[in-house]
Amino acid sequence: AAGGVLQSGLQEHVAAVRRRPSPVDWTAALDAYVAYLEVHRGLSDGGCGARGQLRRLVAFLQQRQVSPQACTIGDLDAWIADLVTRSTLSNRTLADYVSTLRGFFKYLHGEGHVASTLWKGLEAPRVWQETTVPQHFSWEEVGQLIDRVQSDPESECRDVALVWLLASGGLRPCEAARLKVTDIDWDAATVLVRLRKCAKPLLLPLLTAVKDALWAYIATERPTDAQHDQVFLTDSGLPYKTGGLLSSRIQVLAWKVGLGWGRAGYALRRGLGVRLLESGAGLGQIGLLLGHDDPRSTRVYLRASMHQLKDVADN
């Protein structure tokens, strides 16, 4: 009987130790969570979006000298408020941030790094489908961006080729990042886009201007001794790990041109879709060019077209 009581007490002690928050700092917690995403969730590179968001959170809380064990809902609210004051965030973006926070703090609680269940108290703004107009570049703005980038003596050939390719081919930034030199058929003036979202390759024609811009970059600026097959390489000769880096480059170029801050690579893709729609192309044709399997993915361009929305309002 005494042995049974001793064993029971030992088990309670072990359970209490497991429930006790571990003395871990934010950096170690973030590294552990990124490793968890890579191993157990299959997210490559720890889910670049979640990691970037949490790095901002960690920097904010470290500046306020808030430890994981002492973190409260008020601290997280203060971080969200700070984000909103620094930049304009849509409800969808805020909901994405809150979803990332939930996953992070649920993981920390499960591992015993924090005692409280903060993740249960996090509420995201409601996001309704098809209630917002997607950000995109108008065709006039696309022309301004191309003209300014081409005429700027400080512009790199890589920037000119990237803008032309995204604006005329409708590639996703991730597809542009994965594009290989061998995917370009110079004689036939075509480009083979692989690893599209629907897992189907698509053969696209290359406009003369796009072909010339790509050739100028590959022939004059791209490292001749590059050990990688990707078309677009960084200044150090390495391929871009994610399409987000190329997309951010478009955001910077648009800001330099005077088109404002906030629209990036996907805005060029949407601009092409809107241009095709307003030129009379059907949703099926647009979906085929942009690599959509589901018509609902193409329907977003009906909301992005100001002319179409005006006709609906007038009727």
Solvent accessible surface area in square Angstrom, and as a share of the most:
residue,aa,sasa,rsa
1,A,128,0.99
2,A,83,0.64
3,G,50,0.48
4,G,47,0.46
5,V,110,0.63
6,L,133,0.66
7,Q,94,0.42
8,S,53,0.34
9,G,36,0.35
10,L,97,0.48
11,Q,107,0.48
12,E,118,0.53
13,H,109,0.48
14,V,60,0.34
15,A,38,0.29
16,A,36,0.28
17,V,66,0.38
18,R,186,0.68
19,R,166,0.61
20,R,143,0.52
21,P,40,0.25
22,S,40,0.26
23,P,138,0.87
24,V,28,0.16
25,D,82,0.42
26,W,6,0.02
27,T,73,0.42
28,A,46,0.36
29,A,0,0.00
30,L,13,0.07
31,D,88,0.46
32,A,38,0.29
33,Y,15,0.06
34,V,19,0.11
35,A,49,0.38
36,Y,59,0.22
37,L,8,0.04
38,E,75,0.34
39,V,113,0.65
40,H,128,0.57
41,R,151,0.55
42,G,63,0.60
43,L,80,0.40
44,S,97,0.62
45,D,55,0.29
46,G,0,0.00
47,G,15,0.15
48,C,49,0.29
49,G,50,0.48
50,A,24,0.19
51,R,56,0.20
52,G,24,0.23
53,Q,19,0.09
54,L,1,0.00
55,R,139,0.51
56,R,123,0.45
57,L,0,0.00
58,V,10,0.06
59,A,59,0.46
60,F,30,0.12
61,L,0,0.00
62,Q,87,0.39
63,Q,148,0.66
64,R,117,0.43
65,Q,167,0.74
66,V,22,0.13
67,S,48,0.31
68,P,5,0.03
69,Q,80,0.35
70,A,63,0.48
71,C,7,0.04
72,T,71,0.41
73,I,58,0.30
74,G,45,0.44
75,D,16,0.09
76,L,1,0.01
77,D,84,0.43
78,A,31,0.24
79,W,4,0.01
80,I,34,0.17
81,A,54,0.42
82,D,39,0.20
83,L,18,0.09
84,V,72,0.41
85,T,112,0.65
86,R,183,0.67
87,S,59,0.38
88,T,137,0.80
89,L,41,0.20
90,S,64,0.41
91,N,81,0.42
92,R,137,0.50
93,T,50,0.29
94,L,28,0.14
95,A,23,0.17
96,D,73,0.38
97,Y,18,0.07
98,V,10,0.06
99,S,63,0.41
100,T,19,0.11
101,L,2,0.01
102,R,88,0.32
103,G,28,0.27
104,F,0,0.00
105,F,1,0.00
106,K,113,0.48
107,Y,32,0.12
108,L,0,0.00
109,H,65,0.29
110,G,64,0.61
111,E,98,0.44
112,G,7,0.07
113,H,28,0.12
114,V,5,0.03
115,A,66,0.51
116,S,56,0.36
117,T,53,0.31
118,L,16,0.08
119,W,54,0.19
120,K,136,0.58
121,G,45,0.43
122,L,14,0.07
123,E,150,0.67
124,A,35,0.27
125,P,45,0.28
126,R,188,0.69
127,V,54,0.31
128,W,159,0.56
129,Q,158,0.70
130,E,81,0.36
131,T,90,0.52
132,T,90,0.52
133,V,73,0.42
134,P,21,0.13
135,Q,108,0.48
136,H,29,0.13
137,F,1,0.00
138,S,42,0.27
139,W,90,0.32
140,E,124,0.56
141,E,38,0.17
142,V,4,0.02
143,G,30,0.29
144,Q,88,0.39
145,L,0,0.00
146,I,17,0.08
147,D,89,0.46
148,R,124,0.45
149,V,6,0.03
150,Q,92,0.41
151,S,82,0.53
152,D,63,0.33
153,P,131,0.83
154,E,154,0.69
155,S,33,0.21
156,E,58,0.26
157,C,45,0.27
158,R,24,0.09
159,D,1,0.01
160,V,27,0.15
161,A,0,0.00
162,L,1,0.01
163,V,2,0.01
164,W,44,0.16
165,L,2,0.01
166,L,0,0.00
167,A,2,0.02
168,S,30,0.20
169,G,11,0.10
170,G,0,0.00
171,L,0,0.00
172,R,12,0.04
173,P,3,0.02
174,C,43,0.26
175,E,3,0.01
176,A,0,0.00
177,A,4,0.03
178,R,116,0.43
179,L,4,0.02
180,K,79,0.34
181,V,41,0.24
182,T,117,0.68
183,D,9,0.05
184,I,11,0.06
185,D,67,0.35
186,W,59,0.21
187,D,145,0.75
188,A,60,0.47
189,A,29,0.22
190,T,26,0.15
191,V,2,0.01
192,L,45,0.22
193,V,1,0.01
194,R,119,0.43
195,L,115,0.57
196,R,8,0.03
197,K,165,0.70
198,C,29,0.18
199,A,87,0.67
200,K,116,0.49
201,P,85,0.53
202,L,37,0.19
203,L,111,0.55
204,L,7,0.04
205,P,103,0.65
206,L,15,0.07
207,L,105,0.52
208,T,101,0.59
209,A,41,0.32
210,V,1,0.01
211,K,58,0.24
212,D,81,0.42
213,A,10,0.08
214,L,0,0.00
215,W,140,0.49
216,A,40,0.31
217,Y,4,0.02
218,I,30,0.15
219,A,53,0.41
220,T,105,0.61
221,E,65,0.29
222,R,26,0.10
223,P,46,0.29
224,T,136,0.79
225,D,116,0.60
226,A,30,0.23
227,Q,170,0.76
228,H,68,0.30
229,D,81,0.42
230,Q,41,0.18
231,V,0,0.00
232,F,0,0.00
233,L,3,0.01
234,T,36,0.21
235,D,122,0.63
236,S,87,0.56
237,G,13,0.12
238,L,99,0.49
239,P,32,0.20
240,Y,35,0.13
241,K,177,0.75
242,T,44,0.26
243,G,9,0.08
244,G,43,0.41
245,L,97,0.48
246,L,1,0.01
247,S,15,0.09
248,S,53,0.34
249,R,72,0.26
250,I,0,0.00
251,Q,33,0.15
252,V,44,0.25
253,L,11,0.05
254,A,1,0.01
255,W,144,0.51
256,K,119,0.51
257,V,22,0.13
258,G,62,0.60
259,L,24,0.12
260,G,40,0.38
261,W,158,0.55
262,G,34,0.33
263,R,46,0.17
264,A,25,0.19
265,G,0,0.00
266,Y,84,0.32
267,A,2,0.02
268,L,0,0.00
269,R,6,0.02
270,R,66,0.24
271,G,2,0.01
272,L,11,0.06
273,G,0,0.00
274,V,10,0.06
275,R,107,0.39
276,L,44,0.22
277,L,15,0.08
278,E,71,0.32
279,S,78,0.50
280,G,65,0.63
281,A,27,0.21
282,G,34,0.33
283,L,59,0.29
284,G,62,0.60
285,Q,122,0.54
286,I,0,0.00
287,G,5,0.05
288,L,130,0.65
289,L,47,0.24
290,L,0,0.00
291,G,10,0.10
292,H,36,0.16
293,D,97,0.50
294,D,47,0.24
295,P,101,0.64
296,R,165,0.60
297,S,52,0.34
298,T,2,0.01
299,R,99,0.36
300,V,32,0.18
301,Y,6,0.02
302,L,64,0.32
303,R,53,0.19
304,A,1,0.00
305,S,0,0.00
306,M,101,0.45
307,H,119,0.53
308,Q,61,0.27
309,L,63,0.31
310,K,126,0.54
311,D,79,0.41
312,V,108,0.62
313,A,85,0.66
314,D,98,0.51
315,N,159,0.81
